[in-house]
Amino acid sequence: MVPTISIPYPLGDPGTSKEEQWKLRYHRVGVALDALAIDVKEQTVFKVKI
């Protein structure tokens, strides 16, 4: 599982600039892609920095 911001806006926050939203989305998608490369045996929560 890769944590998101909120249910209505999982990959963004309409209260922030488009640049900040892009950084957040870029980071979260990168974490999600890295997670796909890992052989997960049990529930795992991947850490995000942003």
C-alpha positions as protocol buffer text, in pm:
chain_id: "A"
residue {
  index: 1
  type: MET
  ca { x: 0 y: 0 z: 0 }
}
residue {
  index: 2
  type: VAL
  ca { x: 123 y: 346 z: -88 }
}
residue {
  index: 3
  type: PRO
  ca { x: -43 y: 610 z: 134 }
}
residue {
  index: 4
  type: THR
  ca { x: -235 y: 888 z: -40 }
}
residue {
  index: 5
  type: ILE
  ca { x: -342 y: 1239 z: 61 }
}
residue {
  index: 6
  type: SER
  ca { x: -718 y: 1188 z: 97 }
}
residue {
  index: 7
  type: ILE
  ca { x: -1000 y: 988 z: -57 }
}
residue {
  index: 8
  type: PRO
  ca { x: -1137 y: 1267 z: -283 }
}
residue {
  index: 9
  type: TYR
  ca { x: -786 y: 1375 z: -393 }
}
residue {
  index: 10
  type: PRO
  ca { x: -556 y: 1070 z: -364 }
}
residue {
  index: 11
  type: LEU
  ca { x: -277 y: 1224 z: -572 }
}
residue {
  index: 12
  type: GLY
  ca { x: -306 y: 1593 z: -505 }
}
residue {
  index: 13
  type: ASP
  ca { x: -433 y: 1877 z: -297 }
}
residue {
  index: 14
  type: PRO
  ca { x: -633 y: 2145 z: -479 }
}
residue {
  index: 15
  type: GLY
  ca { x: -519 y: 2396 z: -219 }
}
residue {
  index: 16
  type: THR
  ca { x: -156 y: 2380 z: -339 }
}
residue {
  index: 17
  type: SER
  ca { x: 18 y: 2505 z: -651 }
}
residue {
  index: 18
  type: LYS
  ca { x: 30 y: 2294 z: -967 }
}
residue {
  index: 19
  type: GLU
  ca { x: 406 y: 2260 z: -918 }
}
residue {
  index: 20
  type: GLU
  ca { x: 363 y: 2120 z: -566 }
}
residue {
  index: 21
  type: GLN
  ca { x: 94 y: 1880 z: -687 }
}
residue {
  index: 22
  type: TRP
  ca { x: 322 y: 1761 z: -969 }
}
residue {
  index: 23
  type: LYS
  ca { x: 607 y: 1693 z: -721 }
}
residue {
  index: 24
  type: LEU
  ca { x: 372 y: 1499 z: -495 }
}
residue {
  index: 25
  type: ARG
  ca { x: 230 y: 1292 z: -782 }
}
residue {
  index: 26
  type: TYR
  ca { x: 575 y: 1224 z: -929 }
}
residue {
  index: 27
  type: HIS
  ca { x: 703 y: 1099 z: -593 }
}
residue {
  index: 28
  type: ARG
  ca { x: 397 y: 883 z: -516 }
}
residue {
  index: 29
  type: VAL
  ca { x: 394 y: 722 z: -860 }
}
residue {
  index: 30
  type: GLY
  ca { x: 767 y: 650 z: -823 }
}
residue {
  index: 31
  type: VAL
  ca { x: 706 y: 480 z: -488 }
}
residue {
  index: 32
  type: ALA
  ca { x: 421 y: 279 z: -642 }
}
residue {
  index: 33
  type: LEU
  ca { x: 640 y: 166 z: -934 }
}
residue {
  index: 34
  type: ASP
  ca { x: 915 y: 62 z: -693 }
}
residue {
  index: 35
  type: ALA
  ca { x: 656 y: -130 z: -493 }
}
residue {
  index: 36
  type: LEU
  ca { x: 556 y: -326 z: -803 }
}
residue {
  index: 37
  type: ALA
  ca { x: 912 y: -458 z: -830 }
}
residue {
  index: 38
  type: ILE
  ca { x: 908 y: -607 z: -478 }
}
residue {
  index: 39
  type: ASP
  ca { x: 785 y: -958 z: -403 }
}
residue {
  index: 40
  type: VAL
  ca { x: 540 y: -880 z: -122 }
}
residue {
  index: 41
  type: LYS
  ca { x: 447 y: -1172 z: 105 }
}
residue {
  index: 42
  type: GLU
  ca { x: 232 y: -987 z: 358 }
}
residue {
  index: 43
  type: GLN
  ca { x: 66 y: -649 z: 404 }
}
residue {
  index: 44
  type: THR
  ca { x: 324 y: -378 z: 344 }
}
residue {
  index: 45
  type: VAL
  ca { x: 293 y: -1 z: 372 }
}
residue {
  index: 46
  type: PHE
  ca { x: 555 y: 174 z: 163 }
}
residue {
  index: 47
  type: LYS
  ca { x: 694 y: 496 z: 308 }
}
residue {
  index: 48
  type: VAL
  ca { x: 653 y: 824 z: 123 }
}
residue {
  index: 49
  type: LYS
  ca { x: 857 y: 1140 z: 186 }
}
residue {
  index: 50
  type: ILE
  ca { x: 617 y: 1396 z: 47 }
}
